[in-house]
Amino acid sequence: MRIFRHKQSAVIRALAVLALLTVTSRDVPAASSDVEGAAQNRAGVENGTLGRYTDATNNFSKSIKAYDIEAAKTIHNIGWLYEMKREPDRALVFYDEALRRNPDQVHTLERAGYLRYIMEQYDESIVLGEHALKVDPMNKEVIKWLPDAYAKRFKLKEQAIAQAEKKADETKVIEKIAQEKKEEKQSRRYVTVSYEATLRETYLRAGGDGTEYRKTPAFGPDFPHMLSFLATPIESWEVRGNTGVPYYGALAPSPSWWTERVETYFYKKIYFLGMGVMGNHYGGSDQFGEKVTLSDYKLGLVMGAYGERSRLDVSFYPRMLPSDTGTNPGRTYDVDALDISYYYALPDGYKIHGKISINDFYYFNNPAKTSNYFGVYIFSLGLSFNDKPSSKVVFRGDIIERMYLSNRNNKQPYSFMNGQGWFGLDAYNWFKGDPMSGMNTFTTGFSFSAEERFAAHMFLYQRLNAEFVGKNQYGHDFCFTMGAGVYF
């Protein structure tokens, strides 16, 4: 035991001597912390020599602390030099080391806090500023920037909260769109077939009172009806078409007794392009005073664009594909059509619809070199409710404006702007006070419909149309349409 104590005492003495050797002698008066550090170091050596190891350890710890306090000033000055050189990052390295050695060194707390303030590290600057005021409540430097640090930290937190809320909202929208895409993909229809029939009831205005069931001259049943189909065997190719007795409005004189149309669409990125064939057939006596049967076929162009929530469709069947130029020796029938439709899907199942539909019908008496003309231009705007792939019932409302055009026994049947078509423009009567001789009248109508997806791969829909005419015209038209369809 005595030998062990002797060896331990020797070690302590050696450490004490080493500590004494590290004390640098100075030719100038020592600072108070240096004096304190040296005194504690000597006391530690003495206590170690006498075997009072606990006391010696405490003395050495106090000596190190005293030297750290003095070193913190020098380290601060190095940091200040880097700050003057406009190298704040390196200055903070020394300021942080100085505060590690002396956490209460006020001038270091001031500078480190200010640098972090101008570097927008407001949380750290506020901690340093508060500590400086705790050590020196009357400090005049910290209060120059600390209040603004509080304000800017609050503003940053406010912005962070707003950004987090915005991000959360965007995430919800993205998730909602993804869910809608998933539902749409699950409900994709490869083949859809539907049939609808319309009953017309007219409230008489000119030439009678009360109401009457109104027939529509046609080949087959004397009421408007239409069979439609849509096929999408692959996502980049689509075929759609319809056939039946069309309905053009309350004042339309049955310009077509039967129609059919087949169109193909090819999709590429956000656009699509295709072609179509349209046929129209007439079999009445109101155009030539005797019953005739006429047919017309046209080639057309279909095109458009679509996005996540919108779609634009354009189909155009011009008269020149082919056109009637009077070379036929008999009576001929010429039809053109332009359809432009657009929709935009809003959140929560709302969808805005708009459509322009232009239809011109020409009846040529080529031997007499005269022609009759009828046109109906339809403009509609509507809104759908609950229009989502997962919805069981979808509602839609539209307001519809119709422009009716009419021009009979025209003496320039093959001329451009002769009052037939083109909104009734008439170059021949332009300076006679009748520049749009082909324009007849306007009407306003409303449409309300509901589609019920009542079973897997089946749906029903109903539509009510009301069209209101002028007081001297035949009558208001009220139409009720029933339709059904299947899809696979």
Buried (B, 14 or more C-beta within 10 A) or exposed (E): EEEEEEEEBEEBEEBBEEBEEEBEEEEEEBBEBBEBBBBBBBBBBBBBBEEBBEBBBBBBEBBBBBBBBBBBBEBBEBBBEBBEEEEBEBBBBBBEBBBEBBEBBBBBBBBBBBBBBEEEBBEBBBBBBEBBBEEBEEBEBBEEBBEEBBEBBEEEEEEEEEEEEEEEEEEEEEEEEEEBEEBEEEBEBEEBBBBBBBEBBBBBBEEEEEEEEBEBBBEEEBBBBBEBBBBBEEEEBBBBBBBBBBBBBBBBBBBBBBBBBBBBBBBEEEEBEBBBBBBBBBBBEBBBEEEBEBEBBBEBBBBBBBEEEBBBBBBBBBBEBEEBBEEEEEBBBBBBBBBBBBBBBEEEBBBBBBBBBBBBBBBBBBEEEBBBBBBBBBBBEBBBBBBBBBBEEBBBBBEBEBBBBBBBEBEBBBEEBBBBBBEBBBBBBEEEEBBBBBBBBEBEBBBBBBBBBEEEEEBBBBBEBBBBBEEEBBBBBBBEBBBBBBBE
